[in-house]
């Protein structure tokens, strides 16, 4: 299996080992555009792997902060109470860059930037930019993807 993320199309595609498309999902990438530098708020490009899978048994809409469940379940009331919060929900696929100087180590390290594929509130729009650098997905979609991939799955993020 491998994942290809098109920032241009705002889609995530999952392919099997023979290159056959197994699933395609609408996503939301960074409002700040494409970039690999720390503190840029951009979505990194290039070759990555799924470094860790977090939240396997979490309920849909479980809120995560620093990769730990907070005990909260995201509701419309909670999002209204904290309108500027960057919601990381349900499941996390933590990415790690594999290209030295592009998205790994120094000032461009995807993993040190805490770039994830993760769930988001139902009110979050997919198919258009809107994240703080991560790849946002609908909760049901991120659960499906989470169950299909393993740690070490290749992820290619591109902007063409």
Chimera marker file (.cmm) of the C-alpha trace (Angstrom):
<marker_set name="trace">
<marker id="1" x="0.000" y="0.000" z="0.000" r="1" g="1" b="0" radius="0.5"/>
<marker id="2" x="0.992" y="3.600" z="-0.512" r="1" g="1" b="0" radius="0.5"/>
<marker id="3" x="-0.701" y="6.978" z="-0.213" r="1" g="1" b="0" radius="0.5"/>
<marker id="4" x="-0.560" y="9.869" z="-2.664" r="1" g="1" b="0" radius="0.5"/>
<marker id="5" x="-1.801" y="13.286" z="-1.589" r="1" g="1" b="0" radius="0.5"/>
<marker id="6" x="-2.509" y="15.889" z="-4.270" r="1" g="1" b="0" radius="0.5"/>
<marker id="7" x="-2.502" y="19.379" z="-2.793" r="1" g="1" b="0" radius="0.5"/>
<marker id="8" x="-3.686" y="20.768" z="-6.130" r="1" g="1" b="0" radius="0.5"/>
<marker id="9" x="-6.758" y="18.516" z="-6.148" r="1" g="1" b="0" radius="0.5"/>
<marker id="10" x="-7.131" y="18.344" z="-2.340" r="1" g="1" b="0" radius="0.5"/>
<marker id="11" x="-7.371" y="14.546" z="-2.458" r="1" g="1" b="0" radius="0.5"/>
<marker id="12" x="-5.745" y="11.578" z="-0.758" r="1" g="1" b="0" radius="0.5"/>
<marker id="13" x="-5.550" y="8.345" z="-2.773" r="1" g="1" b="0" radius="0.5"/>
<marker id="14" x="-4.688" y="4.926" z="-1.381" r="1" g="1" b="0" radius="0.5"/>
<marker id="15" x="-3.099" y="2.414" z="-3.779" r="1" g="1" b="0" radius="0.5"/>
<marker id="16" x="-2.395" y="-1.274" z="-3.273" r="1" g="1" b="0" radius="0.5"/>
<marker id="17" x="0.983" y="-2.906" z="-3.964" r="1" g="1" b="0" radius="0.5"/>
<marker id="18" x="0.022" y="-3.341" z="-7.642" r="1" g="1" b="0" radius="0.5"/>
<marker id="19" x="-0.808" y="0.348" z="-8.140" r="1" g="1" b="0" radius="0.5"/>
<marker id="20" x="-4.569" y="-0.182" z="-8.120" r="1" g="1" b="0" radius="0.5"/>
<marker id="21" x="-6.621" y="2.607" z="-6.539" r="1" g="1" b="0" radius="0.5"/>
<marker id="22" x="-8.292" y="1.234" z="-3.393" r="1" g="1" b="0" radius="0.5"/>
<marker id="23" x="-9.805" y="4.436" z="-1.978" r="1" g="1" b="0" radius="0.5"/>
<marker id="24" x="-9.917" y="8.175" z="-2.637" r="1" g="1" b="0" radius="0.5"/>
<marker id="25" x="-10.811" y="10.844" z="-0.110" r="1" g="1" b="0" radius="0.5"/>
<marker id="26" x="-11.319" y="14.596" z="-0.090" r="1" g="1" b="0" radius="0.5"/>
<marker id="27" x="-8.881" y="16.422" z="2.217" r="1" g="1" b="0" radius="0.5"/>
<marker id="28" x="-7.957" y="19.904" z="3.398" r="1" g="1" b="0" radius="0.5"/>
<marker id="29" x="-4.334" y="21.078" z="3.450" r="1" g="1" b="0" radius="0.5"/>
<marker id="30" x="-2.654" y="24.244" z="4.740" r="1" g="1" b="0" radius="0.5"/>
<marker id="31" x="-4.114" y="27.696" z="4.337" r="1" g="1" b="0" radius="0.5"/>
<marker id="32" x="-0.491" y="28.935" z="4.152" r="1" g="1" b="0" radius="0.5"/>
<marker id="33" x="0.213" y="26.763" z="1.107" r="1" g="1" b="0" radius="0.5"/>
<marker id="34" x="3.132" y="24.471" z="0.401" r="1" g="1" b="0" radius="0.5"/>
<marker id="35" x="6.396" y="24.484" z="2.332" r="1" g="1" b="0" radius="0.5"/>
<marker id="36" x="8.622" y="22.408" z="4.527" r="1" g="1" b="0" radius="0.5"/>
<marker id="37" x="10.116" y="24.955" z="6.945" r="1" g="1" b="0" radius="0.5"/>
<marker id="38" x="9.391" y="24.794" z="10.669" r="1" g="1" b="0" radius="0.5"/>
<marker id="39" x="6.818" y="27.280" z="11.953" r="1" g="1" b="0" radius="0.5"/>
<marker id="40" x="5.615" y="28.025" z="8.403" r="1" g="1" b="0" radius="0.5"/>
<marker id="41" x="2.118" y="26.621" z="8.849" r="1" g="1" b="0" radius="0.5"/>
<marker id="42" x="2.545" y="25.085" z="5.392" r="1" g="1" b="0" radius="0.5"/>
<marker id="43" x="1.944" y="21.528" z="4.212" r="1" g="1" b="0" radius="0.5"/>
<marker id="44" x="5.244" y="19.768" z="3.411" r="1" g="1" b="0" radius="0.5"/>
<marker id="45" x="5.810" y="18.057" z="0.077" r="1" g="1" b="0" radius="0.5"/>
<marker id="46" x="7.866" y="15.045" z="-0.935" r="1" g="1" b="0" radius="0.5"/>
<marker id="47" x="8.234" y="11.471" z="0.230" r="1" g="1" b="0" radius="0.5"/>
<marker id="48" x="7.129" y="10.529" z="3.731" r="1" g="1" b="0" radius="0.5"/>
<marker id="49" x="6.158" y="7.484" z="5.746" r="1" g="1" b="0" radius="0.5"/>
<marker id="50" x="3.497" y="6.897" z="8.357" r="1" g="1" b="0" radius="0.5"/>
<marker id="51" x="5.716" y="7.042" z="11.463" r="1" g="1" b="0" radius="0.5"/>
<marker id="52" x="3.010" y="6.289" z="14.037" r="1" g="1" b="0" radius="0.5"/>
<marker id="53" x="-0.687" y="5.476" z="14.284" r="1" g="1" b="0" radius="0.5"/>
<marker id="54" x="-2.462" y="7.057" z="17.250" r="1" g="1" b="0" radius="0.5"/>
<marker id="55" x="-6.026" y="6.608" z="18.497" r="1" g="1" b="0" radius="0.5"/>
<marker id="56" x="-6.873" y="3.076" z="17.363" r="1" g="1" b="0" radius="0.5"/>
<marker id="57" x="-9.648" y="2.582" z="19.915" r="1" g="1" b="0" radius="0.5"/>
<marker id="58" x="-10.778" y="6.192" z="20.264" r="1" g="1" b="0" radius="0.5"/>
<marker id="59" x="-14.407" y="7.140" z="19.736" r="1" g="1" b="0" radius="0.5"/>
<marker id="60" x="-15.340" y="9.236" z="16.709" r="1" g="1" b="0" radius="0.5"/>
<marker id="61" x="-14.727" y="12.950" z="17.513" r="1" g="1" b="0" radius="0.5"/>
<marker id="62" x="-12.263" y="12.213" z="20.326" r="1" g="1" b="0" radius="0.5"/>
<marker id="63" x="-10.155" y="15.355" z="20.809" r="1" g="1" b="0" radius="0.5"/>
<marker id="64" x="-6.355" y="15.017" z="20.771" r="1" g="1" b="0" radius="0.5"/>
<marker id="65" x="-3.810" y="17.532" z="22.007" r="1" g="1" b="0" radius="0.5"/>
<marker id="66" x="-0.111" y="16.693" z="21.708" r="1" g="1" b="0" radius="0.5"/>
<marker id="67" x="-1.145" y="13.231" z="20.441" r="1" g="1" b="0" radius="0.5"/>
<marker id="68" x="-3.032" y="12.424" z="23.646" r="1" g="1" b="0" radius="0.5"/>
<marker id="69" x="-6.783" y="12.097" z="24.050" r="1" g="1" b="0" radius="0.5"/>
<marker id="70" x="-8.048" y="14.954" z="26.234" r="1" g="1" b="0" radius="0.5"/>
<marker id="71" x="-11.198" y="13.157" z="27.394" r="1" g="1" b="0" radius="0.5"/>
<marker id="72" x="-13.298" y="15.557" z="25.325" r="1" g="1" b="0" radius="0.5"/>
<marker id="73" x="-15.607" y="14.640" z="22.477" r="1" g="1" b="0" radius="0.5"/>
<marker id="74" x="-15.898" y="17.356" z="19.835" r="1" g="1" b="0" radius="0.5"/>
<marker id="75" x="-19.406" y="18.783" z="19.566" r="1" g="1" b="0" radius="0.5"/>
<marker id="76" x="-20.823" y="21.903" z="17.933" r="1" g="1" b="0" radius="0.5"/>
<marker id="77" x="-21.054" y="23.453" z="21.409" r="1" g="1" b="0" radius="0.5"/>
<marker id="78" x="-17.364" y="22.736" z="22.101" r="1" g="1" b="0" radius="0.5"/>
<marker id="79" x="-16.262" y="24.164" z="18.730" r="1" g="1" b="0" radius="0.5"/>
<marker id="80" x="-18.372" y="27.268" z="19.407" r="1" g="1" b="0" radius="0.5"/>
<marker id="81" x="-16.734" y="27.641" z="22.822" r="1" g="1" b="0" radius="0.5"/>
<marker id="82" x="-13.226" y="27.446" z="21.291" r="1" g="1" b="0" radius="0.5"/>
<marker id="83" x="-13.624" y="28.844" z="17.747" r="1" g="1" b="0" radius="0.5"/>
<marker id="84" x="-9.898" y="29.297" z="17.022" r="1" g="1" b="0" radius="0.5"/>
<marker id="85" x="-8.764" y="25.889" z="18.272" r="1" g="1" b="0" radius="0.5"/>
<marker id="86" x="-6.999" y="23.639" z="15.753" r="1" g="1" b="0" radius="0.5"/>
<marker id="87" x="-9.076" y="20.465" z="16.138" r="1" g="1" b="0" radius="0.5"/>
<marker id="88" x="-7.271" y="17.138" z="15.835" r="1" g="1" b="0" radius="0.5"/>
<marker id="89" x="-9.883" y="14.413" z="16.109" r="1" g="1" b="0" radius="0.5"/>
<marker id="90" x="-10.561" y="10.666" z="16.008" r="1" g="1" b="0" radius="0.5"/>
<marker id="91" x="-7.284" y="9.240" z="14.550" r="1" g="1" b="0" radius="0.5"/>
<marker id="92" x="-3.754" y="10.467" z="13.856" r="1" g="1" b="0" radius="0.5"/>
<marker id="93" x="-1.310" y="9.191" z="11.246" r="1" g="1" b="0" radius="0.5"/>
<marker id="94" x="1.933" y="10.970" z="12.192" r="1" g="1" b="0" radius="0.5"/>
<marker id="95" x="4.138" y="11.587" z="9.156" r="1" g="1" b="0" radius="0.5"/>
<marker id="96" x="7.924" y="11.524" z="8.916" r="1" g="1" b="0" radius="0.5"/>
<marker id="97" x="9.826" y="12.889" z="5.922" r="1" g="1" b="0" radius="0.5"/>
<marker id="98" x="12.327" y="10.615" z="4.180" r="1" g="1" b="0" radius="0.5"/>
<marker id="99" x="14.219" y="13.162" z="2.057" r="1" g="1" b="0" radius="0.5"/>
<marker id="100" x="17.208" y="14.741" z="3.831" r="1" g="1" b="0" radius="0.5"/>
<marker id="101" x="17.167" y="18.512" z="3.539" r="1" g="1" b="0" radius="0.5"/>
<marker id="102" x="13.726" y="18.492" z="1.906" r="1" g="1" b="0" radius="0.5"/>
<marker id="103" x="11.424" y="17.216" z="4.678" r="1" g="1" b="0" radius="0.5"/>
<marker id="104" x="13.790" y="15.463" z="7.099" r="1" g="1" b="0" radius="0.5"/>
<marker id="105" x="16.098" y="16.904" z="9.768" r="1" g="1" b="0" radius="0.5"/>
<marker id="106" x="17.332" y="20.469" z="10.286" r="1" g="1" b="0" radius="0.5"/>
<marker id="107" x="14.755" y="23.226" z="9.722" r="1" g="1" b="0" radius="0.5"/>
<marker id="108" x="12.471" y="21.123" z="7.481" r="1" g="1" b="0" radius="0.5"/>
<marker id="109" x="11.661" y="18.027" z="9.543" r="1" g="1" b="0" radius="0.5"/>
<marker id="110" x="8.044" y="16.930" z="8.991" r="1" g="1" b="0" radius="0.5"/>
<marker id="111" x="7.950" y="14.776" z="12.116" r="1" g="1" b="0" radius="0.5"/>
<marker id="112" x="9.372" y="17.525" z="14.337" r="1" g="1" b="0" radius="0.5"/>
<marker id="113" x="6.738" y="19.840" z="12.856" r="1" g="1" b="0" radius="0.5"/>
<marker id="114" x="4.027" y="17.416" z="14.067" r="1" g="1" b="0" radius="0.5"/>
<marker id="115" x="2.461" y="17.025" z="10.639" r="1" g="1" b="0" radius="0.5"/>
<marker id="116" x="-0.380" y="14.505" z="10.685" r="1" g="1" b="0" radius="0.5"/>
<marker id="117" x="-3.193" y="13.074" z="8.659" r="1" g="1" b="0" radius="0.5"/>
<marker id="118" x="-6.081" y="13.451" z="11.110" r="1" g="1" b="0" radius="0.5"/>
<marker id="119" x="-9.808" y="13.787" z="11.564" r="1" g="1" b="0" radius="0.5"/>
<marker id="120" x="-11.560" y="17.140" z="11.870" r="1" g="1" b="0" radius="0.5"/>
<marker id="121" x="-14.952" y="18.535" z="12.930" r="1" g="1" b="0" radius="0.5"/>
<marker id="122" x="-17.905" y="17.799" z="10.651" r="1" g="1" b="0" radius="0.5"/>
<marker id="123" x="-18.130" y="21.549" z="9.992" r="1" g="1" b="0" radius="0.5"/>
<marker id="124" x="-14.624" y="21.610" z="8.426" r="1" g="1" b="0" radius="0.5"/>
<marker id="125" x="-14.766" y="21.951" z="4.663" r="1" g="1" b="0" radius="0.5"/>
<marker id="126" x="-12.963" y="19.337" z="2.593" r="1" g="1" b="0" radius="0.5"/>
<marker id="127" x="-11.704" y="19.802" z="-0.941" r="1" g="1" b="0" radius="0.5"/>
<marker id="128" x="-10.234" y="23.198" z="-0.136" r="1" g="1" b="0" radius="0.5"/>
<marker id="129" x="-7.377" y="24.605" z="1.916" r="1" g="1" b="0" radius="0.5"/>
<marker id="130" x="-7.947" y="25.330" z="5.588" r="1" g="1" b="0" radius="0.5"/>
<marker id="131" x="-5.499" y="23.518" z="7.890" r="1" g="1" b="0" radius="0.5"/>
<marker id="132" x="-2.475" y="24.721" z="9.842" r="1" g="1" b="0" radius="0.5"/>
<marker id="133" x="-0.154" y="22.396" z="7.900" r="1" g="1" b="0" radius="0.5"/>
<marker id="134" x="-1.635" y="18.961" z="8.486" r="1" g="1" b="0" radius="0.5"/>
<marker id="135" x="-3.841" y="16.934" z="6.185" r="1" g="1" b="0" radius="0.5"/>
<marker id="136" x="-7.392" y="17.080" z="7.500" r="1" g="1" b="0" radius="0.5"/>
<marker id="137" x="-9.968" y="14.416" z="6.676" r="1" g="1" b="0" radius="0.5"/>
<marker id="138" x="-13.550" y="13.643" z="7.561" r="1" g="1" b="0" radius="0.5"/>
<marker id="139" x="-13.674" y="11.438" z="10.657" r="1" g="1" b="0" radius="0.5"/>
<marker id="140" x="-15.229" y="8.413" z="8.929" r="1" g="1" b="0" radius="0.5"/>
<marker id="141" x="-12.610" y="8.671" z="6.164" r="1" g="1" b="0" radius="0.5"/>
<marker id="142" x="-9.647" y="8.860" z="8.536" r="1" g="1" b="0" radius="0.5"/>
<marker id="143" x="-10.958" y="5.820" z="10.447" r="1" g="1" b="0" radius="0.5"/>
<marker id="144" x="-11.228" y="3.855" z="7.190" r="1" g="1" b="0" radius="0.5"/>
<marker id="145" x="-7.732" y="4.909" z="6.089" r="1" g="1" b="0" radius="0.5"/>
<marker id="146" x="-6.262" y="4.218" z="9.545" r="1" g="1" b="0" radius="0.5"/>
<marker id="147" x="-7.584" y="0.659" z="9.430" r="1" g="1" b="0" radius="0.5"/>
<marker id="148" x="-6.097" y="0.039" z="5.965" r="1" g="1" b="0" radius="0.5"/>
<marker id="149" x="-2.523" y="1.274" z="6.439" r="1" g="1" b="0" radius="0.5"/>
<marker id="150" x="0.385" y="0.198" z="8.606" r="1" g="1" b="0" radius="0.5"/>
<marker id="151" x="3.246" y="2.068" z="10.218" r="1" g="1" b="0" radius="0.5"/>
<marker id="152" x="5.849" y="2.476" z="7.488" r="1" g="1" b="0" radius="0.5"/>
<marker id="153" x="3.320" y="3.035" z="4.680" r="1" g="1" b="0" radius="0.5"/>
<marker id="154" x="4.803" y="5.338" z="2.024" r="1" g="1" b="0" radius="0.5"/>
<marker id="155" x="3.142" y="8.735" z="1.579" r="1" g="1" b="0" radius="0.5"/>
<marker id="156" x="3.868" y="11.058" z="-1.336" r="1" g="1" b="0" radius="0.5"/>
<marker id="157" x="2.638" y="14.640" z="-0.993" r="1" g="1" b="0" radius="0.5"/>
<marker id="158" x="2.788" y="16.690" z="-4.200" r="1" g="1" b="0" radius="0.5"/>
<marker id="159" x="1.437" y="19.938" z="-5.563" r="1" g="1" b="0" radius="0.5"/>
<marker id="160" x="0.910" y="19.079" z="-9.247" r="1" g="1" b="0" radius="0.5"/>
<link id1="1" id2="2" r="1" g="1" b="0" radius="0.2"/>
<link id1="2" id2="3" r="1" g="1" b="0" radius="0.2"/>
<link id1="3" id2="4" r="1" g="1" b="0" radius="0.2"/>
<link id1="4" id2="5" r="1" g="1" b="0" radius="0.2"/>
<link id1="5" id2="6" r="1" g="1" b="0" radius="0.2"/>
<link id1="6" id2="7" r="1" g="1" b="0" radius="0.2"/>
<link id1="7" id2="8" r="1" g="1" b="0" radius="0.2"/>
<link id1="8" id2="9" r="1" g="1" b="0" radius="0.2"/>
<link id1="9" id2="10" r="1" g="1" b="0" radius="0.2"/>
<link id1="10" id2="11" r="1" g="1" b="0" radius="0.2"/>
<link id1="11" id2="12" r="1" g="1" b="0" radius="0.2"/>
<link id1="12" id2="13" r="1" g="1" b="0" radius="0.2"/>
<link id1="13" id2="14" r="1" g="1" b="0" radius="0.2"/>
<link id1="14" id2="15" r="1" g="1" b="0" radius="0.2"/>
<link id1="15" id2="16" r="1" g="1" b="0" radius="0.2"/>
<link id1="16" id2="17" r="1" g="1" b="0" radius="0.2"/>
<link id1="17" id2="18" r="1" g="1" b="0" radius="0.2"/>
<link id1="18" id2="19" r="1" g="1" b="0" radius="0.2"/>
<link id1="19" id2="20" r="1" g="1" b="0" radius="0.2"/>
<link id1="20" id2="21" r="1" g="1" b="0" radius="0.2"/>
<link id1="21" id2="22" r="1" g="1" b="0" radius="0.2"/>
<link id1="22" id2="23" r="1" g="1" b="0" radius="0.2"/>
<link id1="23" id2="24" r="1" g="1" b="0" radius="0.2"/>
<link id1="24" id2="25" r="1" g="1" b="0" radius="0.2"/>
<link id1="25" id2="26" r="1" g="1" b="0" radius="0.2"/>
<link id1="26" id2="27" r="1" g="1" b="0" radius="0.2"/>
<link id1="27" id2="28" r="1" g="1" b="0" radius="0.2"/>
<link id1="28" id2="29" r="1" g="1" b="0" radius="0.2"/>
<link id1="29" id2="30" r="1" g="1" b="0" radius="0.2"/>
<link id1="30" id2="31" r="1" g="1" b="0" radius="0.2"/>
<link id1="31" id2="32" r="1" g="1" b="0" radius="0.2"/>
<link id1="32" id2="33" r="1" g="1" b="0" radius="0.2"/>
<link id1="33" id2="34" r="1" g="1" b="0" radius="0.2"/>
<link id1="34" id2="35" r="1" g="1" b="0" radius="0.2"/>
<link id1="35" id2="36" r="1" g="1" b="0" radius="0.2"/>
<link id1="36" id2="37" r="1" g="1" b="0" radius="0.2"/>
<link id1="37" id2="38" r="1" g="1" b="0" radius="0.2"/>
<link id1="38" id2="39" r="1" g="1" b="0" radius="0.2"/>
<link id1="39" id2="40" r="1" g="1" b="0" radius="0.2"/>
<link id1="40" id2="41" r="1" g="1" b="0" radius="0.2"/>
<link id1="41" id2="42" r="1" g="1" b="0" radius="0.2"/>
<link id1="42" id2="43" r="1" g="1" b="0" radius="0.2"/>
<link id1="43" id2="44" r="1" g="1" b="0" radius="0.2"/>
<link id1="44" id2="45" r="1" g="1" b="0" radius="0.2"/>
<link id1="45" id2="46" r="1" g="1" b="0" radius="0.2"/>
<link id1="46" id2="47" r="1" g="1" b="0" radius="0.2"/>
<link id1="47" id2="48" r="1" g="1" b="0" radius="0.2"/>
<link id1="48" id2="49" r="1" g="1" b="0" radius="0.2"/>
<link id1="49" id2="50" r="1" g="1" b="0" radius="0.2"/>
<link id1="50" id2="51" r="1" g="1" b="0" radius="0.2"/>
<link id1="51" id2="52" r="1" g="1" b="0" radius="0.2"/>
<link id1="52" id2="53" r="1" g="1" b="0" radius="0.2"/>
<link id1="53" id2="54" r="1" g="1" b="0" radius="0.2"/>
<link id1="54" id2="55" r="1" g="1" b="0" radius="0.2"/>
<link id1="55" id2="56" r="1" g="1" b="0" radius="0.2"/>
<link id1="56" id2="57" r="1" g="1" b="0" radius="0.2"/>
<link id1="57" id2="58" r="1" g="1" b="0" radius="0.2"/>
<link id1="58" id2="59" r="1" g="1" b="0" radius="0.2"/>
<link id1="59" id2="60" r="1" g="1" b="0" radius="0.2"/>
<link id1="60" id2="61" r="1" g="1" b="0" radius="0.2"/>
<link id1="61" id2="62" r="1" g="1" b="0" radius="0.2"/>
<link id1="62" id2="63" r="1" g="1" b="0" radius="0.2"/>
<link id1="63" id2="64" r="1" g="1" b="0" radius="0.2"/>
<link id1="64" id2="65" r="1" g="1" b="0" radius="0.2"/>
<link id1="65" id2="66" r="1" g="1" b="0" radius="0.2"/>
<link id1="66" id2="67" r="1" g="1" b="0" radius="0.2"/>
<link id1="67" id2="68" r="1" g="1" b="0" radius="0.2"/>
<link id1="68" id2="69" r="1" g="1" b="0" radius="0.2"/>
<link id1="69" id2="70" r="1" g="1" b="0" radius="0.2"/>
<link id1="70" id2="71" r="1" g="1" b="0" radius="0.2"/>
<link id1="71" id2="72" r="1" g="1" b="0" radius="0.2"/>
<link id1="72" id2="73" r="1" g="1" b="0" radius="0.2"/>
<link id1="73" id2="74" r="1" g="1" b="0" radius="0.2"/>
<link id1="74" id2="75" r="1" g="1" b="0" radius="0.2"/>
<link id1="75" id2="76" r="1" g="1" b="0" radius="0.2"/>
<link id1="76" id2="77" r="1" g="1" b="0" radius="0.2"/>
<link id1="77" id2="78" r="1" g="1" b="0" radius="0.2"/>
<link id1="78" id2="79" r="1" g="1" b="0" radius="0.2"/>
<link id1="79" id2="80" r="1" g="1" b="0" radius="0.2"/>
<link id1="80" id2="81" r="1" g="1" b="0" radius="0.2"/>
<link id1="81" id2="82" r="1" g="1" b="0" radius="0.2"/>
<link id1="82" id2="83" r="1" g="1" b="0" radius="0.2"/>
<link id1="83" id2="84" r="1" g="1" b="0" radius="0.2"/>
<link id1="84" id2="85" r="1" g="1" b="0" radius="0.2"/>
<link id1="85" id2="86" r="1" g="1" b="0" radius="0.2"/>
<link id1="86" id2="87" r="1" g="1" b="0" radius="0.2"/>
<link id1="87" id2="88" r="1" g="1" b="0" radius="0.2"/>
<link id1="88" id2="89" r="1" g="1" b="0" radius="0.2"/>
<link id1="89" id2="90" r="1" g="1" b="0" radius="0.2"/>
<link id1="90" id2="91" r="1" g="1" b="0" radius="0.2"/>
<link id1="91" id2="92" r="1" g="1" b="0" radius="0.2"/>
<link id1="92" id2="93" r="1" g="1" b="0" radius="0.2"/>
<link id1="93" id2="94" r="1" g="1" b="0" radius="0.2"/>
<link id1="94" id2="95" r="1" g="1" b="0" radius="0.2"/>
<link id1="95" id2="96" r="1" g="1" b="0" radius="0.2"/>
<link id1="96" id2="97" r="1" g="1" b="0" radius="0.2"/>
<link id1="97" id2="98" r="1" g="1" b="0" radius="0.2"/>
<link id1="98" id2="99" r="1" g="1" b="0" radius="0.2"/>
<link id1="99" id2="100" r="1" g="1" b="0" radius="0.2"/>
<link id1="100" id2="101" r="1" g="1" b="0" radius="0.2"/>
<link id1="101" id2="102" r="1" g="1" b="0" radius="0.2"/>
<link id1="102" id2="103" r="1" g="1" b="0" radius="0.2"/>
<link id1="103" id2="104" r="1" g="1" b="0" radius="0.2"/>
<link id1="104" id2="105" r="1" g="1" b="0" radius="0.2"/>
<link id1="105" id2="106" r="1" g="1" b="0" radius="0.2"/>
<link id1="106" id2="107" r="1" g="1" b="0" radius="0.2"/>
<link id1="107" id2="108" r="1" g="1" b="0" radius="0.2"/>
<link id1="108" id2="109" r="1" g="1" b="0" radius="0.2"/>
<link id1="109" id2="110" r="1" g="1" b="0" radius="0.2"/>
<link id1="110" id2="111" r="1" g="1" b="0" radius="0.2"/>
<link id1="111" id2="112" r="1" g="1" b="0" radius="0.2"/>
<link id1="112" id2="113" r="1" g="1" b="0" radius="0.2"/>
<link id1="113" id2="114" r="1" g="1" b="0" radius="0.2"/>
<link id1="114" id2="115" r="1" g="1" b="0" radius="0.2"/>
<link id1="115" id2="116" r="1" g="1" b="0" radius="0.2"/>
<link id1="116" id2="117" r="1" g="1" b="0" radius="0.2"/>
<link id1="117" id2="118" r="1" g="1" b="0" radius="0.2"/>
<link id1="118" id2="119" r="1" g="1" b="0" radius="0.2"/>
<link id1="119" id2="120" r="1" g="1" b="0" radius="0.2"/>
<link id1="120" id2="121" r="1" g="1" b="0" radius="0.2"/>
<link id1="121" id2="122" r="1" g="1" b="0" radius="0.2"/>
<link id1="122" id2="123" r="1" g="1" b="0" radius="0.2"/>
<link id1="123" id2="124" r="1" g="1" b="0" radius="0.2"/>
<link id1="124" id2="125" r="1" g="1" b="0" radius="0.2"/>
<link id1="125" id2="126" r="1" g="1" b="0" radius="0.2"/>
<link id1="126" id2="127" r="1" g="1" b="0" radius="0.2"/>
<link id1="127" id2="128" r="1" g="1" b="0" radius="0.2"/>
<link id1="128" id2="129" r="1" g="1" b="0" radius="0.2"/>
<link id1="129" id2="130" r="1" g="1" b="0" radius="0.2"/>
<link id1="130" id2="131" r="1" g="1" b="0" radius="0.2"/>
<link id1="131" id2="132" r="1" g="1" b="0" radius="0.2"/>
<link id1="132" id2="133" r="1" g="1" b="0" radius="0.2"/>
<link id1="133" id2="134" r="1" g="1" b="0" radius="0.2"/>
<link id1="134" id2="135" r="1" g="1" b="0" radius="0.2"/>
<link id1="135" id2="136" r="1" g="1" b="0" radius="0.2"/>
<link id1="136" id2="137" r="1" g="1" b="0" radius="0.2"/>
<link id1="137" id2="138" r="1" g="1" b="0" radius="0.2"/>
<link id1="138" id2="139" r="1" g="1" b="0" radius="0.2"/>
<link id1="139" id2="140" r="1" g="1" b="0" radius="0.2"/>
<link id1="140" id2="141" r="1" g="1" b="0" radius="0.2"/>
<link id1="141" id2="142" r="1" g="1" b="0" radius="0.2"/>
<link id1="142" id2="143" r="1" g="1" b="0" radius="0.2"/>
<link id1="143" id2="144" r="1" g="1" b="0" radius="0.2"/>
<link id1="144" id2="145" r="1" g="1" b="0" radius="0.2"/>
<link id1="145" id2="146" r="1" g="1" b="0" radius="0.2"/>
<link id1="146" id2="147" r="1" g="1" b="0" radius="0.2"/>
<link id1="147" id2="148" r="1" g="1" b="0" radius="0.2"/>
<link id1="148" id2="149" r="1" g="1" b="0" radius="0.2"/>
<link id1="149" id2="150" r="1" g="1" b="0" radius="0.2"/>
<link id1="150" id2="151" r="1" g="1" b="0" radius="0.2"/>
<link id1="151" id2="152" r="1" g="1" b="0" radius="0.2"/>
<link id1="152" id2="153" r="1" g="1" b="0" radius="0.2"/>
<link id1="153" id2="154" r="1" g="1" b="0" radius="0.2"/>
<link id1="154" id2="155" r="1" g="1" b="0" radius="0.2"/>
<link id1="155" id2="156" r="1" g="1" b="0" radius="0.2"/>
<link id1="156" id2="157" r="1" g="1" b="0" radius="0.2"/>
<link id1="157" id2="158" r="1" g="1" b="0" radius="0.2"/>
<link id1="158" id2="159" r="1" g="1" b="0" radius="0.2"/>
<link id1="159" id2="160" r="1" g="1" b="0" radius="0.2"/>
</marker_set>
